[in-house]
Amino acid sequence: MIKKSILLPILVCFLLLTIIGMNTVFSAKAVPAKEDVIWTKPEDKLSIAHTELFGILERPQVVFDHKKHTEALVKEGKKEEETCNTCHPLDKSNNLIFEFPKKMIGKNRDSIMNSYHTECTDCHKKRGAEGKKAGPVTSTCGDCHKKELEHVKVNYPVFEFDFAVHDKHVKNKKLKKDCSLCHHTYDTEEPDETLRLVYEEGTEESCYYCHDTEKKRGPELTPIVRAAAKKGLTIRKASHLQCLNCHVEFAKKAKKDEKVGPVECSKCHTGEYKTIAELAKVPKPDRNQPAKPFIDIENARMKGVALNHSSHEKYNRTCRSCHHETLKACKECHGLTGSTEGRWINTANAYHNVFSEHSCAGCHNIKKKEKDCAGCHSNIPLMVIETRGPRKEVCSLCHTGKKEPPTLTPLKVAQLDPEKVKKEVTVKILENEFEPSKFPHLDIIKKLVKISNDNKLSTYFHTKMQTICEGCHHQSRVEAEAKKDTPPNCRNCHSIAYDPEKLDRTRLLSAYHRQCLGCHEMMDLEKGRKCSECHKEKKEGPKSITSVKNFELPVRFLEKLGW
């Protein structure tokens, strides 16, 4: 037996070593993870990692130089369009399937890894035996799994098939205006699966409706999207299968120096996109859509609305901006009381939901966030606080009952009464310390009127000068004014002193600064941001603002917080 006199020092030493070891572990500085380097222009390079299958990789990913491989085959005499089937398999219809490896041994972790190794190294060995330049064939993993590329993220910009690209295909004489080359429908009720994919004239729609498998769809599209997801036909894969196969096929038949569609990644994924202004003059896809439809819902209590559809086509990048499910008219899915087809969203909500980017009111609210509009509209809440419901706009502006959209009439500053609309307004709230601030009232009105008149949407809704006035005089209404076209001044609602019983009422000093500075900030104006630009300090004025009572309560509150 070990004596107690020996055991005690051993236990003490053990405890000391344990404490030192734990202290070393928990006090050691963590090695920061190396930041990812994102390649937004990878020049036809691809990342091979399959983290969805392998999880955390034992070795660095492989960054595969696709362009280098195709160029090597072209130098040996192959045409660019003939290089694809060297690595990619063909389906039963002799169309390319852009997958790799060509011969997949299995779908588990080890099978896929071995398939890659076999496919690549066998090709390299074969080329080496033929005396051709080849890639690595040794068992040195670092030749492909390079440590320096471990944290590289290959990120191709999304390709946008815009109106201009579509129009280019429509006008291509070789395509002979055959829409079936790209467009098709999927009949889920057809018992024979081989006959489900068909073309029906007049049903041409965006690929996204069926192949955007990550987006939740309504009852009509859900079974089709599920079928696409089951086949792995995401929008990315479907686009590559459809577009690249078509380009390859036409390239094979093309004459020398004849232009054909691109087959290289970087030719489509450029990261360059046309503006809405550039697309405005491009012809839009023809589905026999009316230029100015009259939206009139049967049994509705409100008058019908005349919509200028042609104008709206010019203001949006795609038809999906409004037609989020199909290209059908909104009322076909969204009835007066709602239905399963429209997820029980009725007509009123479909058109007036201020929080939906697909509704009229929602889209208009997004436009209000643009800097020319945001100066005024940022201070106008989207909902009524008491009811938490959307603010009512003037219904009669849209619900006219007339089948033609109203004629737009620009506002005119010349009609303003100079006796009521002052050229300059003097603000004296801080006059004991600063010189009175001169507010260029008429000049600001002229600027806002010009912005409104230059914007078609604004001209439609700003039919009266009073609407422009409400940008600042935001709680006044012309029908409640004692004097016509004479809105109340800021001080009539906003008191100088803080009123603890009116927690929602901004004090006068704050109201001025919030309104003016907030507008300048939202409109991204350079001027009017510094105190000295509006307030000229008095030479013999007091050192502190005499209206300090305005700040007493906030100061006390901050002091309690320990500020």
RODO-2510 file (C-alpha; in nm, 4 decimals, decimal comma):
residues 563
     n   res          X          Y          Z
     1     m     0,0000     0,0000     0,0000
     2     i     0,1110     0,3521    -0,0766
     3     k     0,1718     0,5506     0,2353
     4     k    -0,0485     0,8532     0,3019
     5     s     0,2602     1,0763     0,3215
     6     i     0,3420     0,9922    -0,0452
     7     l    -0,0190     0,9909    -0,1726
     8     l    -0,0981     1,3443    -0,0621
     9     p     0,1832     1,5168    -0,2612
    10     i     0,0879     1,3113    -0,5676
    11     l    -0,2750     1,4247    -0,5452
    12     v    -0,1696     1,7873    -0,4962
    13     c     0,0584     1,7728    -0,8033
    14     f    -0,2205     1,6137    -1,0084
    15     l    -0,4644     1,8881    -0,9115
    16     l    -0,2101     2,1588    -0,9923
    17     l    -0,1390     2,0092    -1,3340
    18     t    -0,5137     1,9829    -1,4024
    19     i    -0,5717     2,3482    -1,3126
    20     i    -0,2747     2,4658    -1,5224
    21     g    -0,3933     2,2550    -1,8155
    22     m    -0,7498     2,3886    -1,7984
    23     n    -0,6196     2,7435    -1,7670
    24     t    -0,4036     2,6912    -2,0767
    25     v    -0,6967     2,5532    -2,2751
    26     f    -0,9523     2,8198    -2,1820
    27     s    -0,7165     3,1167    -2,1811
    28     a    -0,5511     3,0331    -2,5147
    29     k    -0,6318     3,2768    -2,7917
    30     a    -0,8694     3,1309    -3,0483
    31     v    -0,7264     3,1126    -3,3970
    32     p    -0,9575     3,3261    -3,6132
    33     a    -1,1131     3,1490    -3,9100
    34     k    -0,9788     3,2691    -4,2399
    35     e    -1,2270     3,4911    -4,4202
    36     d    -1,3807     3,3656    -4,7427
    37     v    -1,2592     3,5201    -5,0664
    38     i    -1,5555     3,5537    -5,3029
    39     w    -1,4921     3,5376    -5,6762
    40     t    -1,7750     3,7262    -5,8475
    41     k    -1,6028     3,6919    -6,1855
    42     p    -1,4577     3,3394    -6,1707
    43     e    -1,3952     3,3196    -6,5485
    44     d    -1,5548     2,9780    -6,6047
    45     k    -1,4153     2,8179    -6,2902
    46     l    -1,6312     2,5850    -6,0846
    47     s    -1,6196     2,4788    -5,7208
    48     i    -1,6393     2,1038    -5,6533
    49     a    -1,7175     2,0516    -5,2864
    50     h    -2,0625     1,8882    -5,2364
    51     t    -2,0791     2,0034    -4,8737
    52     e    -2,4469     1,9040    -4,8746
    53     l    -2,3216     1,5428    -4,8902
    54     f    -1,9763     1,5509    -4,7317
    55     g    -2,0412     1,8131    -4,4627
    56     i    -1,7119     1,9510    -4,3303
    57     l    -1,4500     1,8665    -4,5914
    58     e    -1,1434     1,6653    -4,4939
    59     r    -0,9471     1,8312    -4,7726
    60     p    -0,9858     2,1687    -4,9468
    61     q    -1,2424     2,1978    -5,2243
    62     v    -1,1374     2,1574    -5,5870
    63     v    -1,1620     2,4723    -5,7998
    64     f    -1,2062     2,3276    -6,1475
    65     d    -1,0911     2,5370    -6,4429
    66     h    -1,3625     2,4566    -6,6968
    67     k    -1,2351     2,7026    -6,9567
    68     k    -0,8836     2,5576    -6,9466
    69     h    -1,0180     2,2101    -7,0234
    70     t    -1,2427     2,3214    -7,3129
    71     e    -0,9644     2,5325    -7,4655
    72     a    -0,7309     2,2308    -7,4563
    73     l    -0,9854     2,0231    -7,6502
    74     v    -1,0441     2,3054    -7,9016
    75     k    -0,6690     2,3281    -7,9685
    76     e    -0,6737     1,9594    -8,0554
    77     g    -0,9294     2,0166    -8,3301
    78     k    -1,2666     1,9908    -8,1591
    79     k    -1,5244     2,2651    -8,1966
    80     e    -1,6335     2,4362    -7,8774
    81     e    -1,9852     2,2917    -7,8961
    82     e    -1,8399     1,9410    -7,9424
    83     t    -1,6368     1,9498    -7,6240
    84     c    -1,9357     1,9175    -7,3869
    85     n    -2,0055     1,5463    -7,4333
    86     t    -1,6420     1,4655    -7,3546
    87     c    -1,7308     1,4921    -6,9870
    88     h    -2,1107     1,5346    -6,9742
    89     p    -2,3531     1,2460    -7,0403
    90     l    -2,6448     1,2430    -7,2859
    91     d    -3,0059     1,1498    -7,2138
    92     k    -3,2289     0,9219    -7,4212
    93     s    -3,3152     1,2105    -7,6554
    94     n    -2,9453     1,2766    -7,7150
    95     n    -2,9580     1,5999    -7,5148
    96     l    -2,6709     1,6929    -7,2882
    97     i    -2,7149     1,6503    -6,9157
    98     f    -2,4832     1,8950    -6,7507
    99     e    -2,3787     1,6656    -6,4687
   100     f    -2,0489     1,5095    -6,3744
   101     p    -1,9083     1,2453    -6,3459
   102     k    -2,0340     1,0779    -6,6595
   103     k    -2,0421     0,7338    -6,4996
   104     m    -2,1803     0,7640    -6,1492
   105     i    -2,0981     0,4486    -5,9548
   106     g    -2,3493     0,5242    -5,6804
   107     k    -2,5037     0,8114    -5,4875
   108     n    -2,3480     0,7644    -5,1464
   109     r    -2,0492     0,9574    -5,0128
   110     d    -1,7720     0,7159    -5,1084
   111     s    -1,9231     0,6291    -5,4477
   112     i    -1,9406     0,9934    -5,5589
   113     m    -1,5866     1,0615    -5,4357
   114     n    -1,4526     0,7558    -5,6196
   115     s    -1,6477     0,8475    -5,9327
   116     y    -1,4800     1,1879    -5,9455
   117     h    -1,1352     1,0420    -5,8877
   118     t    -1,1855     0,7660    -6,1440
   119     e    -1,3275     0,9953    -6,4120
   120     c    -1,0603     1,2626    -6,3782
   121     t    -0,7487     1,0502    -6,3259
   122     d    -0,8468     0,7946    -6,5944
   123     c    -0,8819     1,0759    -6,8469
   124     h    -0,5465     1,2218    -6,7419
   125     k    -0,3784     0,8792    -6,7682
   126     k    -0,5276     0,8162    -7,1112
   127     r    -0,4094     1,1539    -7,2404
   128     g    -0,0670     1,0981    -7,0901
   129     a    -0,0384     0,7628    -7,2654
   130     e    -0,1269     0,9363    -7,5944
   131     g     0,1509     1,1884    -7,5387
   132     k    -0,0911     1,4758    -7,4770
   133     k    -0,0709     1,7347    -7,2038
   134     a    -0,2665     1,6104    -6,9028
   135     g    -0,3541     1,6910    -6,5451
   136     p    -0,2277     1,5159    -6,2300
   137     v    -0,2431     1,1360    -6,2150
   138     t    -0,0486     1,0728    -5,8950
   139     s    -0,1985     1,0086    -5,5554
   140     t    -0,0840     1,3505    -5,4314
   141     c    -0,4149     1,5045    -5,3268
   142     g    -0,2717     1,8564    -5,3044
   143     d    -0,2389     1,8782    -5,6829
   144     c    -0,6165     1,9259    -5,7052
   145     h    -0,7188     1,9981    -5,3454
   146     k    -0,5087     2,3135    -5,3131
   147     k    -0,4754     2,4659    -4,9689
   148     e    -0,4582     2,8224    -5,1046
   149     l    -0,8044     2,7821    -5,2617
   150     e    -0,9677     2,6400    -4,9506
   151     h    -1,1549     2,9609    -4,8639
   152     v    -1,2422     3,0708    -5,2165
   153     k    -1,6152     3,0977    -5,2895
   154     v    -1,7109     3,0811    -5,6560
   155     n    -2,0152     3,3052    -5,6992
   156     y    -2,1498     3,3645    -6,0475
   157     p    -2,3788     3,6685    -6,0941
   158     v    -2,7382     3,5700    -6,1685
   159     f    -2,8253     3,5819    -6,5369
   160     e    -3,1349     3,7884    -6,6156
   161     f    -3,3390     3,6839    -6,9156
   162     d    -3,4834     4,0306    -6,9682
   163     f    -3,7235     4,1695    -7,2298
   164     a    -3,4334     4,2577    -7,4616
   165     v    -3,2961     3,9001    -7,4603
   166     h    -3,6462     3,7613    -7,5180
   167     d    -3,7049     4,0012    -7,8071
   168     k    -3,3730     3,8958    -7,9601
   169     h    -3,4875     3,5322    -7,9607
   170     v    -3,8308     3,6222    -8,1008
   171     k    -3,6712     3,8083    -8,3936
   172     n    -3,4164     3,5341    -8,4655
   173     k    -3,5118     3,4002    -8,8087
   174     k    -3,3648     3,0570    -8,7375
   175     l    -3,6083     3,0056    -8,4504
   176     k    -3,8986     3,0769    -8,6890
   177     k    -4,1051     3,2239    -8,4061
   178     d    -4,1531     2,8738    -8,2668
   179     c    -4,2361     2,9376    -7,8990
   180     s    -4,2432     2,5626    -7,8270
   181     l    -3,8612     2,5582    -7,8413
   182     c    -3,8599     2,7165    -7,4953
   183     h    -4,2141     2,7221    -7,3569
   184     h    -4,4173     2,4237    -7,2404
   185     t    -4,6795     2,3265    -6,9848
   186     y    -4,6899     2,0239    -6,7552
   187     d    -5,0116     1,8237    -6,7283
   188     t    -5,0020     1,6517    -6,3884
   189     e    -5,3291     1,4681    -6,4600
   190     e    -5,1926     1,2886    -6,7677
   191     p    -5,1399     0,9205    -6,6652
   192     d    -4,8551     0,8692    -6,9129
   193     e    -4,5604     1,0639    -6,7704
   194     t    -4,3873     1,0798    -7,1080
   195     l    -4,6819     1,2828    -7,2449
   196     r    -4,7134     1,5320    -6,9595
   197     l    -4,4758     1,7903    -7,1021
   198     v    -4,6589     1,9620    -7,3900
   199     y    -4,6819     2,2967    -7,5638
   200     e    -5,0106     2,4857    -7,5751
   201     e    -5,0271     2,8079    -7,7721
   202     g    -5,1329     3,1060    -7,5625
   203     t    -5,0032     2,9590    -7,2355
   204     e    -4,6410     3,0805    -7,2674
   205     e    -4,5171     3,1928    -6,9254
   206     s    -4,1980     3,2449    -6,7291
   207     c    -3,9808     2,9446    -6,6396
   208     y    -3,9736     3,0716    -6,2801
   209     y    -4,3396     2,9880    -6,2210
   210     c    -4,2705     2,6120    -6,2312
   211     h    -3,8953     2,5823    -6,1754
   212     d    -3,8395     2,8202    -5,8833
   213     t    -3,8695     2,5255    -5,6460
   214     e    -3,7829     2,7266    -5,3334
   215     k    -4,0840     2,9547    -5,3625
   216     k    -4,4192     2,8646    -5,2133
   217     r    -4,6942     2,8497    -5,4751
   218     g    -5,0733     2,8348    -5,4829
   219     p    -5,2933     2,5282    -5,5472
   220     e    -5,2614     2,5467    -5,9273
   221     l    -4,8814     2,5508    -5,9435
   222     t    -4,7924     2,3491    -5,6319
   223     p    -4,8212     1,9996    -5,7922
   224     i    -4,6185     2,1148    -6,0949
   225     v    -4,3469     2,2700    -5,8776
   226     r    -4,3334     1,9507    -5,6685
   227     a    -4,2862     1,7447    -5,9846
   228     a    -4,0052     1,9762    -6,0958
   229     a    -3,8398     1,9548    -5,7526
   230     k    -3,8646     1,5748    -5,7528
   231     k    -3,6805     1,5651    -6,0859
   232     g    -3,4235     1,8141    -5,9550
   233     l    -3,5267     2,0667    -6,2197
   234     t    -3,4486     2,3865    -6,0320
   235     i    -3,4475     2,7131    -6,2259
   236     r    -3,0689     2,6863    -6,2514
   237     k    -3,0678     2,3342    -6,3914
   238     a    -3,3705     2,3826    -6,6162
   239     s    -3,2160     2,6965    -6,7673
   240     h    -2,8867     2,5234    -6,8389
   241     l    -3,0557     2,2195    -6,9923
   242     q    -3,2865     2,4280    -7,2088
   243     c    -3,0549     2,7095    -7,3157
   244     l    -2,7217     2,5317    -7,3494
   245     n    -2,8615     2,2366    -7,5414
   246     c    -3,0292     2,4756    -7,7838
   247     h    -2,7098     2,6771    -7,8261
   248     v    -2,5014     2,3628    -7,8789
   249     e    -2,7477     2,2261    -8,1349
   250     f    -2,7536     2,5485    -8,3366
   251     a    -2,3754     2,5838    -8,3147
   252     k    -2,3324     2,2420    -8,4772
   253     k    -2,5404     2,3522    -8,7748
   254     a    -2,4021     2,7061    -8,7954
   255     k    -2,1861     2,8227    -9,0837
   256     k    -1,8351     2,9563    -9,0317
   257     d    -1,8220     3,2878    -8,8404
   258     e    -2,1993     3,2727    -8,7864
   259     k    -2,3026     3,3976    -8,4423
   260     v    -2,4726     3,1524    -8,2093
   261     g    -2,5708     3,1523    -7,8436
   262     p    -2,2946     3,1296    -7,5812
   263     v    -2,1899     2,8034    -7,4163
   264     e    -1,9401     2,9509    -7,1687
   265     c    -2,0421     3,0497    -6,8160
   266     s    -1,8881     3,3982    -6,8273
   267     k    -2,0674     3,4887    -7,1508
   268     c    -2,4077     3,4784    -6,9791
   269     h    -2,3165     3,5454    -6,6159
   270     t    -2,1647     3,8877    -6,6734
   271     g    -2,3155     4,0691    -6,3742
   272     e    -2,4299     4,3464    -6,6094
   273     y    -2,7995     4,4303    -6,6175
   274     k    -3,0041     4,6711    -6,8277
   275     t    -3,1907     4,9477    -6,6502
   276     i    -3,5684     4,9847    -6,6694
   277     a    -3,5116     5,2952    -6,8814
   278     e    -3,3068     5,0915    -7,1309
   279     l    -3,5789     4,8256    -7,1466
   280     a    -3,8636     5,0772    -7,1854
   281     k    -3,8483     5,0824    -7,5673
   282     v    -3,8018     4,7064    -7,6048
   283     p    -4,1152     4,5234    -7,7338
   284     k    -4,2803     4,3173    -7,4618
   285     p    -4,3875     3,9517    -7,4994
   286     d    -4,7221     3,9254    -7,6771
   287     r    -4,9932     3,7259    -7,5016
   288     n    -5,2804     3,9274    -7,6494
   289     q    -5,2848     4,1389    -7,3361
   290     p    -5,5039     4,4526    -7,3611
   291     a    -5,3213     4,7849    -7,3597
   292     k    -5,5736     4,9505    -7,1257
   293     p    -5,7908     4,6887    -6,9513
   294     f    -6,0931     4,7948    -6,7501
   295     i    -6,0895     4,6173    -6,4132
   296     d    -6,4525     4,5659    -6,3216
   297     i    -6,5424     4,2963    -6,0699
   298     e    -6,8913     4,1492    -6,0905
   299     n    -7,1128     4,2442    -5,7943
   300     a    -6,8452     4,4788    -5,6591
   301     r    -6,9628     4,7873    -5,4680
   302     m    -6,6803     5,0062    -5,5988
   303     k    -6,6612     5,1521    -5,9493
   304     g    -6,4278     4,9923    -6,2030
   305     v    -6,0674     5,0986    -6,2594
   306     a    -5,9037     5,1738    -6,5944
   307     l    -5,5467     5,0407    -6,5919
   308     n    -5,2811     5,1571    -6,8365
   309     h    -5,1187     4,8163    -6,8777
   310     s    -4,8784     4,9285    -7,1519
   311     s    -4,7279     5,1921    -6,9229
   312     h    -4,6851     4,9466    -6,6379
   313     e    -4,5002     4,7078    -6,8700
   314     k    -4,2405     4,9808    -6,9257
   315     y    -4,1914     5,0489    -6,5540
   316     n    -4,1081     4,6914    -6,4516
   317     r    -3,8233     4,4507    -6,5238
   318     t    -4,0451     4,1448    -6,5657
   319     c    -4,4134     4,0526    -6,5848
   320     r    -4,3684     3,8685    -6,2534
   321     s    -4,3557     4,2035    -6,0737
   322     c    -4,7363     4,1937    -6,0775
   323     h    -4,8275     3,8489    -6,2112
   324     h    -4,6564     3,6546    -5,9339
   325     e    -4,8218     3,3154    -5,9976
   326     t    -4,9326     3,3089    -6,3615
   327     l    -5,0019     3,5615    -6,6358
   328     k    -5,3742     3,5441    -6,5693
   329     a    -5,5686     3,8539    -6,4709
   330     c    -5,5649     3,9128    -6,0935
   331     k    -5,9413     3,8751    -6,0587
   332     e    -5,9292     3,5193    -6,1965
   333     c    -5,7627     3,4030    -5,8742
   334     h    -5,8666     3,6776    -5,6327
   335     g    -6,2467     3,7050    -5,6212
   336     l    -6,4622     3,9305    -5,4041
   337     t    -6,4643     3,6836    -5,1154
   338     g    -6,1445     3,4908    -5,1967
   339     s    -6,0906     3,1323    -5,3059
   340     t    -5,8435     2,8445    -5,2735
   341     e    -5,6875     2,9412    -5,6086
   342     g    -5,5908     3,2769    -5,4615
   343     r    -5,5036     3,1500    -5,1109
   344     w    -5,8221     3,3207    -4,9848
   345     i    -5,6804     3,6647    -5,0619
   346     n    -5,9803     3,8603    -5,1901
   347     t    -5,9834     4,1275    -5,4586
   348     a    -5,9554     4,4215    -5,2202
   349     n    -5,6419     4,2850    -5,0526
   350     a    -5,4892     4,1717    -5,3815
   351     y    -5,4960     4,5259    -5,5149
   352     h    -5,4660     4,7320    -5,1946
   353     n    -5,2290     4,5465    -4,9601
   354     v    -4,9707     4,8163    -4,8798
   355     f    -4,7174     4,5571    -4,7635
   356     s    -4,7215     4,3373    -5,0767
   357     e    -4,4820     4,4116    -5,3619
   358     h    -4,7312     4,2570    -5,6064
   359     s    -5,0314     4,4769    -5,5234
   360     c    -5,0963     4,8214    -5,6724
   361     a    -5,0794     4,9980    -5,3365
   362     g    -4,7749     4,7967    -5,2263
   363     c    -4,5809     4,8692    -5,5449
   364     h    -4,6663     5,2396    -5,5186
   365     n    -4,5376     5,2433    -5,1601
   366     i    -4,2083     5,0950    -5,2784
   367     k    -4,1853     5,3801    -5,5304
   368     k    -4,2398     5,6275    -5,2451
   369     k    -3,9091     5,5145    -5,0944
   370     e    -3,7135     5,6592    -5,3861
   371     k    -3,5200     5,9674    -5,2787
   372     d    -3,7296     6,2203    -5,4739
   373     c    -4,0459     6,0951    -5,3028
   374     a    -3,9125     5,9868    -4,9633
   375     g    -3,8667     6,3424    -4,8316
   376     c    -4,2420     6,3797    -4,7858
   377     h    -4,3663     6,0213    -4,7788
   378     s    -4,1223     5,8993    -4,5105
   379     n    -4,3198     6,1041    -4,2561
   380     i    -4,6576     5,9706    -4,3654
   381     p    -4,7292     5,6367    -4,1910
   382     l    -4,8572     5,3463    -4,4002
   383     m    -5,1121     5,2524    -4,1389
   384     v    -5,3459     5,4169    -3,8927
   385     i    -5,1987     5,3556    -3,5473
   386     e    -5,5370     5,3252    -3,3742
   387     t    -5,6662     5,0462    -3,5989
   388     r    -5,3345     4,9110    -3,7295
   389     g    -5,4980     4,9120    -4,0682
   390     p    -5,3664     5,0725    -4,3886
   391     r    -5,4264     5,4442    -4,4408
   392     k    -5,7050     5,5176    -4,6854
   393     e    -5,6053     5,6895    -5,0045
   394     v    -5,8563     5,8843    -5,2126
   395     c    -6,0501     5,5965    -5,3696
   396     s    -6,2071     5,8113    -5,6418
   397     l    -5,8688     5,8733    -5,8074
   398     c    -5,8631     5,5140    -5,9361
   399     h    -6,2249     5,4003    -5,9021
   400     t    -6,3675     5,6370    -6,1635
   401     g    -6,5909     5,3891    -6,3435
   402     k    -6,4530     5,5209    -6,6741
   403     k    -6,2952     5,2812    -6,9223
   404     e    -6,0144     5,5208    -7,0146
   405     p    -5,7401     5,6237    -6,7687
   406     p    -5,7716     5,9910    -6,6660
   407     t    -5,5749     6,2595    -6,8471
   408     l    -5,2763     6,3655    -6,6368
   409     t    -5,2682     6,7366    -6,5552
   410     p    -4,9419     6,8805    -6,4165
   411     l    -4,9572     7,1137    -6,1163
   412     k    -4,8941     7,4861    -6,1701
   413     v    -4,7225     7,7053    -5,9121
   414     a    -4,8388     8,0188    -6,0953
   415     q    -5,1931     7,9608    -5,9706
   416     l    -5,0905     8,0071    -5,6063
   417     d    -5,2102     8,3186    -5,4270
   418     p    -4,8959     8,5142    -5,3200
   419     e    -5,0886     8,6643    -5,0282
   420     k    -5,1531     8,3214    -4,8808
   421     v    -4,8421     8,1373    -4,9975
   422     k    -4,5504     8,3387    -4,8650
   423     k    -4,2281     8,3526    -5,0627
   424     e    -4,0285     8,3254    -4,7403
   425     v    -4,1191     8,2184    -4,3881
   426     t    -3,9272     8,3402    -4,0835
   427     v    -3,8831     8,0912    -3,7989
   428     k    -3,7972     8,2566    -3,4651
   429     i    -3,8103     7,9738    -3,2129
   430     l    -3,4387     8,0127    -3,1263
   431     e    -3,4173     8,3877    -3,1802
   432     n    -3,2614     8,4600    -2,8382
   433     e    -2,9443     8,2752    -2,9363
   434     f    -2,9609     8,2657    -3,3148
   435     e    -3,0743     8,5012    -3,5840
   436     p    -3,4216     8,4086    -3,7183
   437     s    -3,4047     8,1268    -3,9716
   438     k    -3,5206     8,2163    -4,3229
   439     f    -3,7206     7,9343    -4,4798
   440     p    -3,7421     7,9587    -4,8645
   441     h    -4,1053     7,8503    -4,8695
   442     l    -4,1973     7,9209    -5,2329
   443     d    -3,8721     7,7857    -5,3779
   444     i    -3,9251     7,4556    -5,1973
   445     i    -4,2826     7,4353    -5,3281
   446     k    -4,1557     7,4956    -5,6837
   447     k    -3,8952     7,2191    -5,6441
   448     l    -4,1490     6,9691    -5,5093
   449     v    -4,3964     7,0548    -5,7856
   450     k    -4,1282     6,9975    -6,0514
   451     i    -4,0376     6,6581    -5,8998
   452     s    -4,4062     6,5658    -5,8975
   453     n    -4,4702     6,6775    -6,2551
   454     d    -4,1647     6,4882    -6,3828
   455     n    -4,2993     6,1612    -6,2422
   456     k    -4,6029     6,0005    -6,4053
   457     l    -4,7084     5,8152    -6,0901
   458     s    -4,6855     6,1338    -5,8827
   459     t    -4,8782     6,3341    -6,1430
   460     y    -5,1557     6,0742    -6,1295
   461     f    -5,2020     6,1031    -5,7521
   462     h    -5,0970     6,4662    -5,6923
   463     t    -5,4009     6,6193    -5,8613
   464     k    -5,4242     6,9179    -5,6230
   465     m    -5,1656     7,1582    -5,4891
   466     q    -5,2932     7,0756    -5,1404
   467     t    -5,1361     6,7288    -5,1794
   468     i    -4,7913     6,8892    -5,2107
   469     c    -4,8640     7,1055    -4,9053
   470     e    -4,9470     6,7963    -4,7013
   471     g    -4,5853     6,6853    -4,7337
   472     c    -4,5083     6,9328    -4,4535
   473     h    -4,8555     7,0229    -4,3252
   474     h    -4,9155     6,6524    -4,2794
   475     q    -5,2147     6,6479    -4,0451
   476     s    -5,4176     6,9293    -4,2005
   477     r    -5,7086     6,8821    -4,4391
   478     v    -5,8360     7,1493    -4,6746
   479     e    -6,2001     7,0746    -4,5896
   480     a    -6,1315     7,1556    -4,2246
   481     e    -5,9465     7,4828    -4,2806
   482     a    -6,1102     7,8083    -4,1738
   483     k    -5,9449     7,9891    -4,4631
   484     k    -5,9300     7,8166    -4,8003
   485     d    -5,5802     7,7041    -4,9043
   486     t    -5,4370     7,8293    -4,5767
   487     p    -5,3095     7,5282    -4,3750
   488     p    -5,2209     7,5813    -4,0079
   489     n    -4,8658     7,6653    -3,9055
   490     c    -4,6459     7,4107    -3,7260
   491     r    -4,6822     7,5940    -3,3921
   492     n    -5,0629     7,5595    -3,4059
   493     c    -5,0238     7,1861    -3,3347
   494     h    -4,6747     7,1551    -3,1891
   495     s    -4,6260     7,3410    -2,8603
   496     i    -4,2938     7,4847    -2,7444
   497     a    -4,3073     7,3243    -2,4006
   498     y    -4,3140     6,9488    -2,3540
   499     d    -4,6621     6,8183    -2,2699
   500     p    -4,6398     6,4920    -2,0667
   501     e    -5,0068     6,4200    -2,1472
   502     k    -4,9373     6,4221    -2,5209
   503     l    -4,6669     6,1588    -2,5559
   504     d    -4,7317     6,1235    -2,9282
   505     r    -4,7070     6,4979    -2,9952
   506     t    -4,3621     6,6168    -3,1048
   507     r    -4,2478     6,9506    -2,9566
   508     l    -4,2092     7,2453    -3,1918
   509     l    -3,8292     7,2496    -3,1910
   510     s    -3,8147     6,8756    -3,2629
   511     a    -4,0898     6,9051    -3,5251
   512     y    -3,8927     7,1616    -3,7251
   513     h    -3,5679     6,9644    -3,7114
   514     r    -3,7321     6,6294    -3,7735
   515     q    -3,9288     6,7622    -4,0699
   516     c    -3,6512     6,9629    -4,2336
   517     l    -3,3464     6,7505    -4,1579
   518     g    -3,5424     6,4298    -4,2140
   519     c    -3,6488     6,5491    -4,5598
   520     h    -3,2931     6,6530    -4,6501
   521     e    -3,1585     6,3182    -4,5373
   522     m    -3,4222     6,1072    -4,7153
   523     m    -3,3769     6,3065    -5,0388
   524     d    -2,9995     6,2770    -5,0047
   525     l    -2,9478     6,6530    -5,0222
   526     e    -2,6041     6,7920    -4,9441
   527     k    -2,7296     7,1287    -4,8204
   528     g    -2,9256     7,1864    -4,5031
   529     r    -2,7403     6,9318    -4,2882
   530     k    -2,5325     7,1695    -4,0697
   531     c    -2,6686     7,4043    -3,8012
   532     s    -2,4848     7,7047    -3,9450
   533     e    -2,6607     7,6658    -4,2807
   534     c    -2,9964     7,7556    -4,1257
   535     h    -2,9027     7,9280    -3,7967
   536     k    -2,6716     8,2300    -3,7931
   537     e    -2,5444     8,2697    -3,4353
   538     k    -2,5917     8,6056    -3,2627
   539     k    -2,2753     8,7843    -3,1612
   540     e    -2,4105     8,9046    -2,8259
   541     g    -2,6485     8,6228    -2,7548
   542     p    -2,6474     8,3980    -2,4439
   543     k    -2,4136     8,1004    -2,4383
   544     s    -2,6953     7,8479    -2,3915
   545     i    -3,0298     7,8139    -2,5618
   546     t    -3,2716     8,0183    -2,3495
   547     s    -3,5584     7,7838    -2,4210
   548     v    -3,3781     7,5230    -2,2106
   549     k    -3,7097     7,4224    -2,0560
   550     n    -3,7686     7,2330    -2,3795
   551     f    -3,4887     6,9969    -2,2825
   552     e    -3,5438     6,9643    -1,9040
   553     l    -3,7508     6,6457    -1,9122
   554     p    -3,5348     6,4603    -2,1668
   555     v    -3,2212     6,5596    -1,9742
   556     r    -3,3651     6,4266    -1,6479
   557     f    -3,4653     6,1052    -1,8205
   558     l    -3,1151     6,0562    -1,9610
   559     e    -2,9606     6,1314    -1,6226
   560     k    -3,1700     5,8529    -1,4693
   561     l    -3,0331     5,6159    -1,7313
   562     g    -2,6823     5,7152    -1,6240
   563     w    -2,5968     5,9047    -1,9443
***
